[in-house]
Amino acid sequence: MSEPTKIDARWIVKALTPPIVVIAVKAALRRARVLPSALSDQAAEAPGPDEQPEWEYVAEAWEREAPGWEGGSVADAYFAKWPEWVDALSGPGPLGVHHEAHVGEPIGRDDLAAHNMLLSFAYVLARAAHGRERLTVLDWGGGLGHYAKLARAVLPAVEFDWHCREVPSVAEVGSAVNPSVTFHTDDTCLDGVYDLVLVSASLQYEQEWARLLRRLASATRRFLLVTRLPVAAESDSFVVLQRAYAYGYATEYIGWVLSRREFLDEAAASGLELERELLLDAWLSAAGAPEDPIGHRGFLFRPV
């Protein structure tokens, strides 16, 4: 008779515990410092926000190394704030809601800049959904599907087939807390075609942004919204670094401030026609940058 197979009790617990519970426990343990944060060595040794400015001009551009969006506890921070975000979108109150609140600050409903940003998106969503009962959306860099929750709050009669492209750690949490959204961790999602492609605060983190813009343009049949994009009104494109400790992300990442002229030229070359430019009340200051302060814009395109 063969010897009985030994079963690891930890495997049984993991197999029987819902993913959302595992994620919640891990996040709590990290906050209590029982488990180490998901930091790279570089991020773990980085100075805190009180020692260095949040934003820095990077003269060496993409030669500068930084941990990036997978280098810290971004997914944990999103998860910790998720219930407040969902609650803030409920009911008939104002949509002055920003999910990227500082650590320890509540997510309120009275932020005028956030109100403008979310209602600008609602305008785009209504344009894309006009005359339709169902809308397919690709949300590039969509976090836990934050905009999907917003979309269902402002257009409850529309059925959404929502897809998010995210880094693996964020996609794992998103799949657990927002199962109505399909999460992708590679670029095969660009093989599909969608009614609306949304790129919010994410294009600037792609070094080859023009190549990505072309692929995003080919993935939409109706509209492409690139928003929360840092733009340079007069200078050529340049690179900045953000130390995102204040938001609980425990990481640093670099990204473009794109020349508005260059960006619109590349959009036209990608077969896109500008439908509407959107003003956002979002500014950053990076000492020594070719332009300071730096504003953000939104751009709604249609394929030609």
Stockholm file with secondary structure:
# STOCKHOLM 1.0

chainA/1-304         MSEPTKIDARWIVKALTPPIVVIAVKAALRRARVLPSALSDQAAEAPGPDEQPEWEYVAEAWEREAPGWEGGSVADAYFAKWPEWVDALSGPGPLGVHHEAHVGEPIGRDDLAAHNMLLSFAYVLARAAHGRERLTVLDWGGGLGHYAKLARAVLPAVEFDWHCREVPSVAEVGSAVNPSVTFHTDDTCLDGVYDLVLVSASLQYEQEWARLLRRLASATRRFLLVTRLPVAAESDSFVVLQRAYAYGYATEYIGWVLSRREFLDEAAASGLELERELLLDAWLSAAGAPEDPIGHRGFLFRPV
#=GR chainA/1-304 SS CCCCCCCCHHHHHHHHSCHHHHHHHHHHHHHTTSSCCSCCHHHHTSCCTTTSCSEEECTTGGGSCCCCTTSSSHHHHHHHHHHHHHHHTSSSSCCBCCSCCCTTCCCCSBCHHHHHHHHHHHHHHHHHHTTCSEEEEEEETCTTTHHHHHHHHHCTTSEEEEEEECCHHHHHHHHHHCTTSEEESSGGGGGSCEEEEEEESCGGGCTTHHHHHHHHHHTEEEEEEEEEEEEESSSCCEEEEEECGGGTCCCEEEEEEEEHHHHHHHHHHTTEEEEEEEEEEEEECCTTCSSSSEEEEEEEEEEC
#=GC SS_cons         CCCCCCCCHHHHHHHHSCHHHHHHHHHHHHHTTSSCCSCCHHHHTSCCTTTSCSEEECTTGGGSCCCCTTSSSHHHHHHHHHHHHHHHTSSSSCCBCCSCCCTTCCCCSBCHHHHHHHHHHHHHHHHHHTTCSEEEEEEETCTTTHHHHHHHHHCTTSEEEEEEECCHHHHHHHHHHCTTSEEESSGGGGGSCEEEEEEESCGGGCTTHHHHHHHHHHTEEEEEEEEEEEEESSSCCEEEEEECGGGTCCCEEEEEEEEHHHHHHHHHHTTEEEEEEEEEEEEECCTTCSSSSEEEEEEEEEEC
//
